[in-house]
Amino acid sequence: MQLTDIAEQFEAMGVSVVAMTYDSIEILREVAEDEGIGFTLLRDEDMTHVNRLGILNDTDYEPGQRAYGVPYPGIFLISSDGIIRAKFAEESYRDRPDFSDILAAAAEL
């Protein structure tokens, strides 16, 4: 997981790293252990945040399909007062935002 590889760079800037998925708590625990993830993993129960942020990938998957609920891949930089300061997103689940751009944006916050 690329985010795991650079999480220390964010933390050195005073930026907390948190990841959110719709996976079960059990899967999140397994992934954290298997991948050695040291940052917080959150569960987006019922896709509440995915829907509120408007990042649900509802073009590739229909309700009832196993992958329904997958958000478009993205990273948000959120200030301590809860305001989204930057957003990086991709349209395909196979693509990920460029972490050098994200690190640069985080350094400017």
N, C-alpha and C positions, 0 to 999 in steps of 0.2 A: 504494500500500500504506500503510494508515493507520499501521502500526507504524513505518515509515520516517519518517513525519512527526513522530512524537513520541519517537523513540529518543534524541534529544539531551536531552530532559527527564529520562528515566530515567538516562542517563549523568551528568547534572549532580547526581543524588542518589547517585551511586556504584553504580548498578545496571547490570550488564552485560546487554545485550540479545542473545539468541540465538534463532533460529527453527529448527524442525526439521520436515522433511517426508519423505515416502517417495519423492520425485522423485529422478531420477538426478543424479549429480554434474554432468553436462553441462547439464542443465536448471537446476540451482541456479546454475551459473556464468552462464548466459544471463540468468536473472532478476536476479541481482545486478548485472550490467552494465546491463541494460535499465532497471531501476528505480533504479539508483544506490544500492543497499543497501550500507551501510558496516559493518553488524554481521555476526556469524558466522551462516552457514547450515549446518545439519547434516543429514545424510542418515540416516534411520532405516531402515537396511538390514533387509530381511525383517520390517519392522514390529515389531521387538523391543520398542521402548519404548512404542509405541501399545498393544500387547497387555499389557505389564506394568502400564501405567497404567490399563488398562481403559477406553480412550477410542476404541476401534475402532467406527466406525459400521457395524455389521453388520446393521442393519435396512433400510437403503436400497439396499444393494448386496450381491450374492452373489459368492462366489469365482469368479474367471474374468472378471467384468465389469471394464471398463477402470478404473472408479473404486473398485473394491474396494481397501481399505486406507486409505481416507480416514478420518481421525480426526474426532471431533467437534471443532469449533473451540474452542480454549481457550488460556489463558495460565496458567502456573504461576510463582509467585514462590518461588524456591529460595534458601535461605541459603547462605553460603559453606561450611557444613558438610554440605551436601547434603540438608537437610530442607525439604520443601515447606511453606512458611509460608502460602500462599494459593493458591486455585485458582478460576479464572473459566472457565466453560464454557457452551456453547450446544448445543442439540440439532440445529439445522439448520445446514448448511454455508453457508447464505446469511446467517446472523446472526453477529455478532462481539460479544465482550464490550465493555462500555462502558469506554473507556480512561480516563475521568475517575475511575472507581471504582478502576481498577488503579493509576493514579498515586497516588491517595490511600492505598491499601494499601501501596504501595512506600515512600511517605514515612514510614509508621509503623514500618517494619522497622528 
